[in-house]
Amino acid sequence: MIAQQVSLNPNKIVQYLGKPSPAFAKGDLIKFIEDNQIEALNLRFVGGDGRLKTLNFMLTSRVQLDRILSAGERIDGSSLFSFIDSASSDLYVIPRYKTAFVNPFAVIPTVDILCSFYTYEGLPLPSSPENVLRKAHEFLKKSTGFVMEAMGELEYYILYNADTFYTTMAQRGYLESTPFCKWETLRLEAMHAIAQTGGKIKYAHSEVGHISTDDMDMDQDEIEFTPVSIEDAADQIVIARWILRTISYKYGVTVSFAPKISVGHAGSGMHVHSRLVKNGHNVMVEGNGLSDIAKRVIAGYLDLAPSLTAFGNTVPTSYLRLTPEQEAPTNICWGDRNRSVLVRIPLGWMNVGDMIKDANPQERNWSSEGINGQTVEFRCPDGSAAIHFLLAGMAVAARHGLEMENALEYAQRFYVDVNIFAPENRHICENLPKLPSSCWESAEALLRDRYIYEKDGIFTPVVIDGIANKLREYDDRDLSERYYGKVELIKKFVEEYIHCS
């Protein structure tokens, strides 16, 4: 098993030590650093804005290295989190050894490690993003016995100086190859770097969006990951954003994860796939279809969907994306392979027979190994998402659905098997509950549901109040009316949130 986890793993520390990253110990990292002449160490952590922060260390002795790996360092928490008072702001950042990787960009040999926040008492900071997520997962596992795995589909635009060679039509960029896809090289370079840091990538491709202006072109790409524990899923999204921005800077172009770049064109979502696992078995599947457990989880996602937008759709332009007929949901419902719904059941290789033998008659029958690949896809989050809080919220919602007495009936009531945006199905669309249409409405939904998120101390009141207050500060209740038809004003407004996470 260990050999399978190490073989072909692009993380240089994994390869050198011959062990998977969850098994890393302090002594392993010291050995790698000494044997490979590593000269610098970076401690990294996620701030209140969702971005990766950094402390740089030049390594000068084994004693110094041991101290950093054993005790971490102190930082000013009030400059990272709005809820921390500057009068008592010191926090510790403590490295999590399993996250260690060789920095793919450093000009000198450098190892990076992600950290968790701790208080002056040496306790996990209850309100920090990574600790909220850890608590949510621990309580889900404790109350149900299920491990939650997830992965994101990270969509983004590359903004670059326009050219006239091999142009792509608007909304026609899906799965294009070079030369029509201009930035495949950037995408491949990013994938390589993400894999070296421990990110588990499924695949990547160009997306549907292509926008041309007088002085700029914008191509949309996507990197999709594979399901891992929700803690790891959040970490790899944060690292991937950092990597994409760093490489784009090298190329002299801009990468944006903003939910909307231009009105009338495809926005960038971050669909999140999830599944529950127990003893190596995907409990979302029973026989050749979804299990009742899966339907209960879906009921939880649907019931808390309005308040989940507070974590997954965090800027006003999020609600320019959540409009009908843009392959983005506006109604609270679910269905199989249906891109007009909020929760979609994608193809999961069930009931398909032996396709590989049909395509390749010379091959023997192929049997899948590992966990069944079926997931459920939550489609409203976008690139502004506070990913640790979002996945914590989804873990809370999954548990909520499993505990709902009427979960199966609730799920059945909101199942649809048609395109709800088609004119002939307007009556169905009109009778479905709606997602919030602004940050203000999202905040109201979060405050209504706060008792669910605060149960067992998973989300602290200061986090819920802080998120709600930030969403309300946008004061975007009548945004569409105020900006309707004002092209230049909308353009300036969109640019304001171009780097929103």
C-alpha positions as CSV (number, residue, x, y, z in Angstrom):
1,M,0.0,0.0,0.0
2,I,2.8,2.4,0.9
3,A,4.6,1.7,-2.3
4,Q,1.4,2.6,-4.3
5,Q,1.1,5.9,-2.4
6,V,4.8,6.8,-3.1
7,S,5.1,5.5,-6.7
8,L,4.9,8.4,-9.2
9,N,4.1,10.9,-6.4
10,P,5.7,14.1,-7.6
11,N,6.2,15.6,-4.1
12,K,10.0,15.5,-3.8
13,I,9.9,14.9,0.0
14,V,7.6,11.9,-0.5
15,Q,9.9,10.5,-3.1
16,Y,13.1,11.0,-1.0
17,L,11.7,9.6,2.3
18,G,9.8,6.8,0.6
19,K,6.7,7.4,2.7
20,P,3.4,9.2,2.1
21,S,3.0,12.7,3.5
22,P,0.6,11.8,6.3
23,A,3.4,9.8,7.8
24,F,5.9,12.7,7.9
25,A,7.5,13.3,11.3
26,K,9.7,16.1,12.4
27,G,12.8,13.9,12.1
28,D,11.9,13.1,8.5
29,L,11.8,16.7,7.6
30,I,15.1,17.5,9.3
31,K,16.7,14.6,7.4
32,F,15.3,15.8,4.1
33,I,16.4,19.4,4.7
34,E,19.9,18.4,5.8
35,D,20.5,15.8,3.1
36,N,19.2,18.0,0.3
37,Q,21.0,21.2,1.3
38,I,17.7,23.1,1.8
39,E,18.7,26.7,2.8
40,A,15.3,28.3,3.7
41,L,12.0,27.4,5.3
42,N,8.6,29.1,4.8
43,L,5.7,28.8,7.3
44,R,2.5,29.4,5.4
45,F,-1.1,30.0,6.7
46,V,-4.4,31.2,5.5
47,G,-5.5,34.7,6.6
48,G,-9.0,36.1,7.0
49,D,-9.0,37.1,3.3
50,G,-8.5,33.5,2.3
51,R,-5.1,34.1,0.8
52,L,-1.8,32.3,1.7
53,K,0.4,34.3,4.1
54,T,4.2,33.7,4.6
55,L,6.9,33.8,7.2
56,N,10.4,33.4,5.6
57,F,13.3,31.8,7.5
58,M,17.0,31.4,6.5
59,L,18.3,28.2,8.0
60,T,21.5,28.6,9.9
61,S,21.7,25.6,12.3
62,R,20.0,22.3,13.2
63,V,19.0,23.8,16.6
64,Q,17.2,26.6,14.8
65,L,15.4,24.2,12.4
66,D,14.4,21.9,15.3
67,R,13.0,24.9,17.2
68,I,10.9,26.1,14.3
69,L,9.5,22.7,13.6
70,S,8.8,22.1,17.3
71,A,7.4,25.4,18.4
72,G,6.4,27.3,15.3
73,E,6.5,31.1,15.5
74,R,4.4,34.0,16.8
75,I,2.6,36.5,14.6
76,D,0.2,39.5,14.9
77,G,-3.3,37.9,14.6
78,S,-5.0,41.3,14.5
79,S,-3.5,42.1,11.1
80,L,-4.8,38.8,9.7
81,F,-8.3,38.5,11.3
82,S,-10.8,41.3,11.9
83,F,-12.2,39.6,15.0
84,I,-8.9,39.8,17.0
85,D,-8.2,42.8,19.1
86,S,-4.9,44.5,18.6
87,A,-4.5,44.8,22.4
88,S,-4.2,41.0,22.7
89,S,-3.3,39.9,19.2
90,D,-0.3,37.5,19.5
91,L,-1.0,34.0,18.0
92,Y,1.2,31.0,17.4
93,V,1.5,29.4,14.0
94,I,2.4,25.7,14.3
95,P,3.5,23.6,11.3
96,R,1.6,20.6,10.1
97,Y,4.3,18.2,8.9
98,K,2.2,16.3,6.4
99,T,1.8,19.5,4.3
100,A,5.5,20.0,3.7
101,F,6.7,20.5,0.1
102,V,9.7,21.9,-1.8
103,N,8.8,25.4,-3.0
104,P,8.6,25.2,-6.8
105,F,9.5,28.9,-7.3
106,A,12.1,29.7,-4.7
107,V,15.5,31.0,-6.0
108,I,17.3,29.1,-3.3
109,P,16.3,25.5,-2.1
110,T,13.3,26.1,0.2
111,V,10.8,23.9,2.0
112,D,7.3,25.2,2.7
113,I,4.9,24.0,5.4
114,L,1.3,24.9,6.1
115,C,0.4,25.9,9.7
116,S,-2.5,26.0,12.1
117,F,-3.2,28.9,14.5
118,Y,-3.0,28.5,18.3
119,T,-3.9,30.9,21.2
120,Y,-1.6,32.2,24.0
121,E,-2.7,29.2,26.0
122,G,-1.5,26.8,23.3
123,L,-5.0,25.8,22.2
124,P,-6.3,25.7,18.6
125,L,-7.7,29.2,17.7
126,P,-11.5,28.4,17.7
127,S,-12.2,30.9,14.9
128,S,-9.4,30.3,12.5
129,P,-10.4,28.8,9.1
130,E,-8.5,25.6,9.4
131,N,-9.6,24.9,12.9
132,V,-13.3,25.5,12.1
133,L,-13.0,23.0,9.3
134,R,-11.2,20.5,11.5
135,K,-13.9,20.8,14.2
136,A,-16.7,20.4,11.6
137,H,-15.1,17.2,10.2
138,E,-14.4,15.7,13.6
139,F,-18.0,16.2,14.8
140,L,-19.3,14.7,11.5
141,K,-17.1,11.6,12.0
142,K,-18.0,11.3,15.6
143,S,-21.7,11.5,15.1
144,T,-22.0,9.5,11.9
145,G,-18.8,7.4,11.5
146,F,-18.4,8.9,8.0
147,V,-15.3,10.6,6.6
148,M,-16.1,13.4,4.2
149,E,-14.1,13.8,1.1
150,A,-14.3,16.7,-1.4
151,M,-12.7,18.3,-4.3
152,G,-13.1,21.6,-6.1
153,E,-13.3,22.6,-9.8
154,L,-11.2,25.7,-9.8
155,E,-12.2,28.0,-12.8
156,Y,-10.3,31.1,-13.6
157,Y,-9.7,33.6,-16.4
158,I,-6.3,34.6,-17.9
159,L,-6.3,38.3,-19.0
160,Y,-3.7,39.1,-21.6
161,N,-3.0,41.6,-24.5
162,A,-5.2,40.8,-27.4
163,D,-3.9,39.2,-30.6
164,T,-5.6,38.3,-33.9
165,F,-4.2,34.8,-34.4
166,Y,-6.4,31.7,-34.1
167,T,-9.2,33.6,-32.3
168,T,-11.9,31.8,-30.3
169,M,-15.5,32.8,-30.5
170,A,-17.3,34.0,-27.3
171,Q,-18.7,31.2,-25.2
172,R,-16.9,28.6,-27.4
173,G,-13.7,27.9,-25.6
174,Y,-14.6,24.5,-24.0
175,L,-11.8,21.9,-24.3
176,E,-10.0,23.9,-27.0
177,S,-6.4,22.9,-27.8
178,T,-3.5,25.1,-28.8
179,P,-3.2,27.4,-30.8
180,F,-6.9,28.3,-30.2
181,C,-6.3,27.9,-26.5
182,K,-3.5,30.4,-25.8
183,W,-2.5,29.4,-22.3
184,E,-2.2,25.7,-22.1
185,T,1.5,26.0,-21.3
186,L,0.7,28.1,-18.2
187,R,-2.0,25.6,-17.2
188,L,0.4,22.7,-17.5
189,E,3.1,24.4,-15.6
190,A,0.7,25.2,-12.8
191,M,-0.5,21.6,-12.7
192,H,3.1,20.4,-12.4
193,A,3.8,22.8,-9.5
194,I,0.5,21.9,-7.8
195,A,1.2,18.2,-8.0
196,Q,4.7,18.8,-6.5
197,T,3.1,20.5,-3.5
198,G,0.8,17.5,-2.9
199,G,-2.3,18.6,-4.8
200,K,-4.2,15.7,-6.2
201,I,-5.3,16.7,-9.7
202,K,-7.9,14.9,-11.8
203,Y,-7.4,16.9,-15.0
204,A,-7.4,20.4,-16.4
205,H,-8.8,22.0,-19.6
206,S,-9.9,25.2,-21.2
207,E,-13.4,26.3,-20.3
208,V,-16.2,27.7,-22.3
209,G,-15.5,31.4,-21.5
210,H,-13.7,33.6,-24.0
211,I,-14.0,37.4,-23.9
212,S,-12.5,39.8,-26.4
213,T,-12.3,43.6,-25.9
214,D,-10.4,46.3,-27.9
215,D,-7.3,45.9,-25.9
216,M,-7.5,42.6,-24.0
217,D,-8.5,39.0,-24.4
218,M,-9.6,36.7,-21.6
219,D,-9.5,32.9,-21.8
220,Q,-11.2,30.7,-19.2
221,D,-9.5,27.5,-17.9
222,E,-10.3,25.0,-15.1
223,I,-8.3,22.7,-12.9
224,E,-10.3,19.9,-11.3
225,F,-9.0,17.9,-8.3
226,T,-9.7,14.4,-7.0
227,P,-11.6,13.8,-3.8
228,V,-9.5,13.9,-0.6
229,S,-10.3,14.7,3.0
230,I,-12.0,18.0,3.3
231,E,-9.1,19.5,5.2
232,D,-6.7,18.5,2.4
233,A,-9.2,19.7,-0.2
234,A,-9.3,23.2,1.3
235,D,-5.5,23.4,1.5
236,Q,-4.9,22.4,-2.1
237,I,-7.3,25.0,-3.4
238,V,-5.5,27.8,-1.5
239,I,-2.1,26.5,-2.7
240,A,-3.4,26.2,-6.3
241,R,-4.6,29.9,-6.3
242,W,-1.2,31.0,-5.1
243,I,0.6,28.9,-7.7
244,L,-1.6,30.1,-10.6
245,R,-1.1,33.7,-9.6
246,T,2.7,33.3,-9.2
247,I,3.1,31.7,-12.6
248,S,0.8,34.2,-14.3
249,Y,2.9,37.0,-12.8
250,K,6.0,35.4,-14.4
251,Y,4.3,35.4,-17.8
252,G,3.1,39.0,-17.5
253,V,-0.6,38.2,-17.5
254,T,-3.3,38.3,-14.9
255,V,-5.2,35.3,-13.4
256,S,-8.5,36.0,-11.8
257,F,-10.9,33.7,-9.9
258,A,-13.6,36.4,-9.7
259,P,-17.1,35.1,-10.1
260,K,-17.8,37.6,-12.9
261,I,-15.3,39.2,-15.3
262,S,-17.8,40.7,-17.8
263,V,-21.6,40.8,-17.7
264,G,-23.1,38.6,-20.4
265,H,-20.2,36.2,-20.4
266,A,-19.7,33.0,-18.5
267,G,-18.5,33.6,-14.9
268,S,-16.1,31.5,-12.9
269,G,-17.6,29.0,-10.4
270,M,-15.9,26.6,-8.1
271,H,-18.2,23.6,-8.0
272,V,-17.5,21.4,-5.1
273,H,-17.9,17.6,-5.3
274,S,-18.3,15.6,-2.1
275,R,-18.9,12.1,-0.9
276,L,-19.0,10.3,2.5
277,V,-16.7,7.3,3.0
278,K,-16.6,4.5,5.6
279,N,-14.1,1.7,5.8
280,G,-13.0,2.4,2.2
281,H,-16.6,2.3,0.9
282,N,-18.4,5.2,-0.7
283,V,-21.7,5.2,1.3
284,M,-23.3,7.6,-1.3
285,V,-23.9,4.6,-3.5
286,E,-26.2,1.6,-3.0
287,G,-26.5,-1.0,-5.7
288,N,-26.6,0.8,-9.0
289,G,-27.9,4.1,-7.7
290,L,-27.7,6.7,-5.0
291,S,-28.1,5.6,-1.4
292,D,-30.6,7.1,1.1
293,I,-27.5,8.5,2.9
294,A,-26.7,10.4,-0.3
295,K,-30.2,11.7,-0.5
296,R,-30.1,12.8,3.1
297,V,-26.9,14.7,2.5
298,I,-28.4,16.4,-0.6
299,A,-31.4,17.4,1.6
300,G,-29.0,19.0,4.0
301,Y,-27.3,20.9,1.2
302,L,-30.6,22.1,-0.2
303,D,-32.0,23.1,3.2
304,L,-28.9,25.2,4.1
305,A,-28.1,26.4,0.6
306,P,-29.1,30.0,1.2
307,S,-26.8,30.3,4.2
308,L,-24.0,28.3,2.5
309,T,-23.7,31.2,0.0
310,A,-22.3,33.3,2.9
311,F,-19.1,31.1,2.7
312,G,-19.1,30.3,-1.0
313,N,-20.4,33.5,-2.7
314,T,-18.8,36.3,-0.8
315,V,-18.7,39.4,-3.0
316,P,-21.4,41.3,-4.8
317,T,-20.3,40.1,-8.3
318,S,-21.0,36.6,-7.1
319,Y,-24.7,37.4,-7.6
320,L,-24.1,38.7,-11.2
321,R,-23.0,35.1,-11.9
322,L,-26.0,33.4,-10.3
323,T,-28.4,34.3,-13.0
324,P,-30.6,32.0,-15.2
325,E,-29.2,30.3,-18.3
326,Q,-25.5,30.8,-17.5
327,E,-25.0,27.2,-16.2
328,A,-25.1,28.7,-12.7
329,P,-27.9,27.8,-10.3
330,T,-30.5,30.2,-9.0
331,N,-33.1,27.7,-7.7
332,I,-32.8,25.2,-4.9
333,C,-33.2,21.8,-6.4
334,W,-31.2,18.8,-7.5
335,G,-31.1,16.2,-10.4
336,D,-29.1,13.7,-12.3
337,R,-26.6,15.1,-14.9
338,N,-28.6,18.3,-14.9
339,R,-26.6,21.6,-15.1
340,S,-29.6,23.8,-14.4
341,V,-29.9,22.6,-10.8
342,L,-28.1,23.5,-7.6
343,V,-27.0,20.0,-6.7
344,R,-26.1,17.8,-9.6
345,I,-25.4,14.1,-9.7
346,P,-22.6,13.7,-12.3
347,L,-21.8,10.6,-14.2
348,G,-20.2,8.1,-11.8
349,W,-19.3,5.1,-14.0
350,M,-22.4,3.2,-12.7
351,N,-24.3,0.9,-15.1
352,V,-21.9,1.4,-18.0
353,G,-20.6,-2.1,-18.8
354,D,-17.1,-2.6,-20.1
355,M,-16.5,0.4,-22.3
356,I,-12.8,0.0,-22.4
357,K,-13.1,-3.5,-23.9
358,D,-15.5,-2.2,-26.5
359,A,-13.1,0.6,-27.5
360,N,-10.1,-1.8,-27.3
361,P,-11.1,-5.3,-28.2
362,Q,-7.6,-6.6,-27.6
363,E,-7.8,-5.7,-23.9
364,R,-8.9,-8.0,-21.1
365,N,-11.7,-6.9,-18.9
366,W,-10.8,-4.0,-16.6
367,S,-12.0,-3.9,-13.0
368,S,-11.9,-0.7,-11.0
369,E,-10.0,-0.6,-7.7
370,G,-10.5,1.7,-4.8
371,I,-13.5,3.8,-3.8
372,N,-16.5,4.2,-6.1
373,G,-16.1,7.5,-7.9
374,Q,-19.7,8.8,-7.5
375,T,-20.0,12.2,-5.9
376,V,-22.6,14.9,-5.6
377,E,-21.8,18.3,-7.0
378,F,-22.7,21.6,-5.2
379,R,-22.8,24.2,-8.0
380,C,-23.3,27.6,-6.5
381,P,-19.8,28.4,-5.0
382,D,-17.4,30.6,-6.9
383,G,-13.8,31.7,-6.8
384,S,-14.5,34.2,-4.0
385,A,-15.3,31.3,-1.6
386,A,-13.7,31.2,1.8
387,I,-12.8,27.6,1.1
388,H,-12.2,26.3,4.6
389,F,-15.4,27.9,5.9
390,L,-17.3,26.6,2.9
391,L,-16.2,23.0,3.3
392,A,-16.9,23.3,7.1
393,G,-20.4,24.6,6.2
394,M,-20.9,21.7,3.8
395,A,-19.8,19.2,6.6
396,V,-22.4,20.8,8.9
397,A,-25.0,20.7,6.2
398,A,-24.3,17.0,5.5
399,R,-24.7,16.2,9.2
400,H,-27.8,18.3,9.3
401,G,-29.3,16.3,6.4
402,L,-28.5,13.0,8.0
403,E,-30.3,14.1,11.2
404,M,-33.4,15.6,9.5
405,E,-36.4,13.5,10.2
406,N,-38.0,14.3,6.8
407,A,-34.8,14.4,4.8
408,L,-35.9,11.8,2.1
409,E,-39.2,13.4,1.6
410,Y,-37.6,16.8,1.4
411,A,-35.1,15.7,-1.2
412,Q,-37.8,14.0,-3.3
413,R,-39.8,17.2,-3.3
414,F,-37.0,19.2,-4.9
415,Y,-35.8,16.6,-7.5
416,V,-36.1,17.8,-11.1
417,D,-35.3,15.9,-14.3
418,V,-35.7,18.8,-16.8
419,N,-34.0,22.0,-17.8
420,I,-35.8,24.4,-15.5
421,F,-34.8,27.4,-17.5
422,A,-36.6,26.1,-20.7
423,P,-39.7,28.1,-21.4
424,E,-42.0,25.0,-21.2
425,N,-40.7,24.4,-17.7
426,R,-41.2,27.9,-16.3
427,H,-44.0,26.8,-14.0
428,I,-41.5,24.4,-12.3
429,C,-38.8,27.1,-12.0
430,E,-41.3,29.6,-10.5
431,N,-42.3,27.2,-7.7
432,L,-38.8,26.3,-6.5
433,P,-37.2,28.2,-3.6
434,K,-34.5,30.7,-4.7
435,L,-30.9,31.3,-3.7
436,P,-30.1,34.8,-2.3
437,S,-29.7,37.5,-4.9
438,S,-27.2,39.6,-3.0
439,C,-24.6,39.5,-0.2
440,W,-27.2,41.2,2.0
441,E,-29.7,38.4,1.5
442,S,-26.9,35.8,2.1
443,A,-26.0,37.5,5.4
444,E,-29.7,37.3,6.5
445,A,-29.8,33.6,5.6
446,L,-26.6,32.9,7.6
447,L,-28.0,34.7,10.7
448,R,-31.3,32.7,10.4
449,D,-29.3,29.4,10.3
450,R,-26.5,30.4,12.7
451,Y,-27.7,28.0,15.5
452,I,-27.1,25.1,13.1
453,Y,-23.5,26.2,12.3
454,E,-22.7,27.1,15.9
455,K,-23.9,23.7,17.3
456,D,-21.1,22.0,19.2
457,G,-19.0,25.1,18.9
458,I,-18.0,24.4,15.3
459,F,-18.5,28.0,14.0
460,T,-18.0,30.5,16.8
461,P,-20.4,33.5,17.1
462,V,-17.6,35.9,16.3
463,V,-17.1,34.1,12.9
464,I,-20.8,34.1,12.0
465,D,-21.2,37.8,13.1
466,G,-18.0,38.8,11.3
467,I,-19.0,37.1,8.0
468,A,-22.5,38.5,8.2
469,N,-21.3,42.1,8.9
470,K,-18.8,42.0,6.0
471,L,-21.6,40.8,3.6
472,R,-23.9,43.5,4.8
473,E,-21.3,46.2,4.4
474,Y,-21.5,45.8,0.6
475,D,-25.1,47.2,0.9
476,D,-25.9,45.5,-2.5
477,R,-29.7,44.8,-1.9
478,D,-30.7,46.7,-5.0
479,L,-27.6,46.2,-7.0
480,S,-29.2,45.1,-10.3
481,E,-31.5,48.1,-10.3
482,R,-28.8,50.6,-9.5
483,Y,-26.4,49.3,-12.2
484,Y,-28.9,48.3,-14.9
485,G,-27.7,49.6,-18.3
486,K,-24.7,51.5,-16.9
487,V,-21.9,49.7,-18.8
488,E,-18.9,51.7,-17.6
489,L,-20.1,51.6,-14.0
490,I,-20.6,47.8,-14.2
491,K,-17.1,47.5,-15.7
492,K,-15.5,49.5,-12.8
493,F,-17.6,47.5,-10.3
494,V,-16.4,44.1,-11.7
495,E,-12.8,45.3,-11.7
496,E,-13.0,46.1,-8.0
497,Y,-13.4,42.4,-7.2
498,I,-11.0,41.1,-9.8
499,H,-8.8,39.6,-7.0
500,C,-11.4,38.6,-4.5
501,S,-9.8,35.6,-2.8
